[in-house]
Amino acid sequence: MSIVSDSLIIYKREMLIFKSKLRTNLIRSLIFPLVLILMLGNLGANSDIITNIGVVNYASNPSAYNFVQSLQSNNDLNVEMLTTQQAALSALKAGQITDVVVISPSFPSLNTQNPGIYIYYANNFADLGNSVNIIESLAEQYESNIGKPIEYSSTSSPDQVVSDPAYAADASYRTFLVGGVIVMVAVFGSMFGGGMSIITDRQLGNLKSFLITPINKLSIILGKIMSGTTQALIYGVIAILIGLLDGATVAMGIAGVAIILVLIALTAVAFSAITIILASRISKIEVYSIIANAITLPLWFISGAFFPTSSLPSWLYPLSVIDPLTYSASGIRYIMMYGYYPINSAILDFSVLIAFSVVVLLLSFKLFSTTIGK
């Protein structure tokens, strides 16, 4: 039999096992994401911290990160990082901040029609000039223009001052959070697939039976990875539905959902392969669970699951740049919040995820062949 047909046999067997414990699997994998969405969905909408300026970073590139660091290090500014333009304008309206700096996705930009920075200010703020001068001076260092400051009165609504809704001004923190939760669901869904089933099969003696049958040994890995990826996609669809029911949005619509599923699949393939690597060296489920969580949870947190990566401490931000989950979350949020997916960002995100998947897949084949399948 070919490796494809052998893999499909293993895949069907894994999915039948998944189906037999469907309720338990769904509860185990979705209860935490559900709690996060319902409990933390409104976290970014309000802030009790009084600050001088609120900064919303929609660029999330190294230049934007460095610009934010420059703002934060300026002694004349007290900076509060906010997730969305809507949350920032609400805080401005409530008097919690004195003006808002929005770093657009085009940052840095010298184009006067599409500047890299937008500023909104309260009409009762007498010292706007000082803040604008500081921000303008710093922006010049990064070769970026700022748009003409827009006055925001206490009776204004966000719709009256938003210059470009493509900057996610109408998105909420709930949508931002759902994007991170979808990534988590993909990772944890694959964790409970391939690697854990290998350990279970080894303990029950099923794995030995597979190895002595005349099938391609790599089909065992492929079948289990396919199963883990399918389970992650199922969990991802449910997480999206929960988010939508709770008020999140997918700005790109159905086409955006399709791209999100592709990003979930790539992420799940990579982490299913990682679970195979762990299972090749670990024989106890308890040890496997501890190590798997110790690897995946930090990666998830520094990917910007709760807040933009630009808000991370300076020593932690470089780690987010090499974290593959950062690129999954970035792509999903472009689709859900901005309504478009810039081609440069899409190429970067998919290139990183594909390259990462290929590397860990090859490593999983190697370790499985030398430790279990020999």
Secondary structure by P-SEA (a helix, b strand, c coil): ccaaaaaaaaaaaaaaaaaaaaaaaaaaacaaaaaaaaacccccccccccccbbbbbccccaaaaaaaaaaaaccccbbbbbccaaaaaaaaaaccccbbbbbcccccccccccccbbbbbbccccaaaaaaaaaaaaaaaabbbbccbbbbccccccccccccccccccccaaaaaaaaaaaaaaaaaaaaccaaaaaaaaaaaaaaaaaacccccaaaaaaaaaaaaaaaaaaaaaaaaaaaaacccccccaaaaaaaaaaaaaaaaaaaaaaaaaaaccccaaaaaaaaaaccaaaaaacccccccccccccaaaaaaacaaaaaaaaaaaaaccccccaaaaaaaaaaaaaaaaaaaaaaaaaaaacccc
